[in-house]
Amino acid sequence: LNMVNLPRVPVLSKINGTELPTTIDGMYDFLHNTIPTTLSALDDKAKGIPEGVVIRTANRDKIAKIRFQDYGNTIRRRDNAKK
C-alpha cells in the first residue's frame, strides 16, 4: 500500500544471501555493478547518482541498506591508514 504516493524502490534482482560479497571491496564493486545510476530519483539534485541498495529477506524480517558512501568512506580510511 502506497499511502503517500511516492514511487516504490525498484526491484533489481532476487539473489540468495550467500551470493552477496563478504568483503568491503567486494561489496563496493557489487554496488557499482548492480546500480551504476539511480533508478528512483526524487529530484534533479541527485544527478543520477545512486545512494545504495536495500536488501531484505524474503519474509522481510531483516532489511538493510547498503550505501555507496559507507563503503567508499571505509575504503578511503583504510587506504589512508596504509600510507
Number of C-alpha atoms within 10 A of each C-alpha: 5 7 5 6 7 8 10 9 11 10 10 12 7 10 10 8 10 7 7 11 13 9 9 14 14 12 17 21 14 14 19 13 10 13 15 13 15 15 14 13 16 11 8 7 8 11 10 15 14 19 19 21 19 14 18 14 13 10 7 8 7 9 11 10 11 15 16 18 13 13 19 14 11 13 15 11 11 11 10 9 8 7 5
